[in-house]
């Protein structure tokens, strides 16, 4: 059984200065801050992922790796923003 989720497009910078752009899925009415601070979740799922490799961050980089979904350790996140 699928539980309906709210989709939120995000930009995530992880340690090592790689950039991940994609979508996270929140419970209805849940704030991104509550989602990321949830102590019961060590990992988050990110879908429709574009991964810009480790280097100085360039939002217009031509070298992009795409994945349908990844599981990301929250401890790897430097910062996260809604796009």
C-alpha positions as CSV (number, residue, x, y, z in Angstrom):
1,X,0.0,0.0,0.0
2,X,1.4,3.4,-1.0
3,X,1.1,6.3,1.4
4,X,0.6,9.6,-0.5
5,X,3.5,12.0,-0.1
6,X,4.2,15.6,-0.8
7,X,7.1,16.1,-3.3
8,X,9.7,18.8,-2.6
9,X,12.4,19.7,-5.1
10,X,15.7,20.2,-3.3
11,X,19.4,21.0,-3.8
12,X,21.7,19.2,-1.4
13,X,25.4,19.8,-0.9
14,X,27.2,16.9,0.7
15,X,30.6,16.7,2.3
16,X,33.2,16.4,-0.5
17,X,31.5,19.4,-2.2
18,X,29.3,17.3,-4.5
19,X,25.9,18.7,-5.4
20,X,22.7,16.6,-5.6
21,X,19.5,17.9,-7.1
22,X,16.4,15.9,-6.8
23,X,13.1,15.3,-5.0
24,X,12.4,14.3,-1.5
25,X,9.0,13.0,-0.4
26,X,7.4,14.3,2.8
27,X,4.4,13.2,4.7
28,X,1.4,15.5,4.0
29,X,1.8,18.7,6.0
30,X,5.4,17.8,7.2
31,X,8.0,20.6,7.0
32,X,11.4,20.0,5.5
33,X,12.9,21.0,8.9
34,X,10.9,18.3,10.7
35,X,11.8,15.7,8.0
36,X,15.5,16.3,8.3
37,X,15.6,16.5,12.1
38,X,13.7,13.2,12.5
39,X,15.9,11.2,14.8
40,X,14.4,7.9,13.6
41,X,15.7,8.5,10.1
42,X,19.4,8.1,9.4
43,X,18.9,8.0,5.6
44,X,16.6,9.9,3.2
45,X,15.4,8.8,-0.2
46,X,16.0,11.2,-3.1
47,X,14.4,10.6,-6.5
48,X,14.9,12.0,-10.0
49,X,18.6,12.7,-9.0
50,X,21.2,14.8,-10.8
51,X,24.6,14.4,-9.2
52,X,27.2,17.0,-9.9
53,X,30.6,15.5,-9.0
54,X,33.0,16.6,-6.3
55,X,34.6,19.8,-7.4
56,X,33.9,23.5,-6.9
57,X,30.1,23.7,-7.2
58,X,28.9,24.8,-10.5
59,X,25.1,24.8,-11.0
60,X,25.4,24.8,-14.8
61,X,27.9,22.0,-15.0
62,X,27.8,19.9,-18.2
63,X,29.1,16.7,-16.4
64,X,26.0,15.4,-14.7
65,X,25.3,11.8,-13.5
66,X,21.6,10.9,-13.3
67,X,19.9,8.3,-11.2
68,X,16.3,7.4,-10.7
69,X,16.7,7.3,-6.9
70,X,19.4,7.2,-4.2
71,X,19.4,6.6,-0.5
72,X,21.5,9.4,1.2
73,X,22.9,9.3,4.7
74,X,21.8,12.5,6.5
75,X,25.2,12.7,8.2
76,X,26.7,13.4,4.7
77,X,24.6,16.6,4.2
78,X,26.3,20.0,4.5
79,X,23.3,22.0,3.5
80,X,19.9,21.5,2.0
81,X,17.6,24.0,0.3
82,X,14.2,23.9,-1.4
83,X,14.4,24.8,-5.1
